[in-house]
Structures are given as structure tokens and as C-alpha cells.
């Protein structure tokens, strides 16, 4: 049983599309499936970076008000908010 996935539409540079075609052929995947695999890997890498930074900031006591940004107070979410969204493995 596979999990239902959300659909998105993206536009990429022609060179990146050509590379994606080659990567898909090497892996025996359709272009969309290979693009999905690569995008999910990239998102998980970025998510890891954000959660590690948030954990470090929380340990340093840097959550909450950080100062002014365009006249309004800038606030960070607590690290616990990130765990609600999920640390699901790709």
C-alpha cells in the first residue's frame, strides 16, 4: 500500500530537465518519479538544517523576540512546533 502524495507543478531550467531525464533513465524511473525522489531528498536536507538550527537557538535561549524587522517584532517558533510538522524520513 503506497501513501497518497500531493501533486505540485514546477518549472525547471532546460539544463536541469535534461539532467533529470538522464538521472531518471539511470534509475529506471519516469521523469516525474525521479524528480519527486530528488525533491523529497532536498526538502529533508533543508528541513534537517532548519530543525538543527532551531534546536541550537533554543538551547542558547534565542527563541522568542529577536528584535525589530520592518517595524514589527520578529518571533521564532519554539522547536516543539517543528516536531508537530514532522521529522518523517524520506
HUGI-V34477 format. One record per residue. N is the residue number from 0. PHI is phi as a letter, one per 20 degrees, with the letter a starting at -180 (none if undefined). D_CENTER is the distance of its C-alpha to the mean C-alpha in Angstrom with 1 decimal. Layout:
n & phi & d_center
N & PHI & D_CENTER
N & PHI & D_CENTER
This chain:
n & phi & d_center
0 & none & 24.5
1 & e & 21.0
2 & f & 18.5
3 & f & 18.3
4 & d & 15.2
5 & e & 14.4
6 & d & 15.5
7 & c & 14.1
8 & c & 16.0
9 & c & 14.9
10 & d & 17.3
11 & c & 17.1
12 & g & 19.7
13 & g & 22.7
14 & f & 22.4
15 & f & 18.9
16 & f & 20.1
17 & f & 23.1
18 & f & 21.1
19 & f & 19.0
20 & g & 22.4
21 & f & 23.7
22 & f & 20.8
23 & f & 21.1
24 & f & 24.9
25 & f & 24.6
26 & e & 22.5
27 & m & 24.7
28 & d & 22.0
29 & f & 22.1
30 & g & 20.1
31 & f & 17.9
32 & f & 17.3
33 & f & 16.5
34 & g & 14.1
35 & f & 12.3
36 & g & 12.4
37 & f & 11.1
38 & f & 8.2
39 & f & 7.2
40 & f & 8.1
41 & f & 6.1
42 & f & 2.6
43 & f & 5.0
44 & f & 6.5
45 & f & 4.7
46 & f & 4.7
47 & f & 8.1
48 & g & 9.1
49 & f & 8.8
50 & f & 10.6
51 & f & 13.1
52 & f & 13.9
53 & f & 14.5
54 & f & 16.7
55 & f & 18.6
56 & f & 19.2
57 & f & 20.4
58 & f & 22.7
59 & e & 24.0
60 & m & 24.7
61 & e & 22.6
62 & e & 21.1
63 & o & 22.9
64 & f & 24.6
65 & d & 23.9
66 & p & 26.1
67 & e & 26.7
68 & b & 24.4
69 & l & 26.3
70 & n & 28.8
71 & c & 26.6
72 & f & 25.5
73 & e & 21.9
74 & c & 20.6
75 & d & 17.7
76 & f & 16.7
77 & f & 18.1
78 & g & 16.0
79 & g & 17.3
80 & f & 15.4
81 & f & 12.0
82 & f & 13.8
83 & f & 14.8
84 & f & 11.4
85 & p & 11.2
86 & d & 10.5
87 & f & 11.2
88 & f & 11.6
89 & f & 10.5
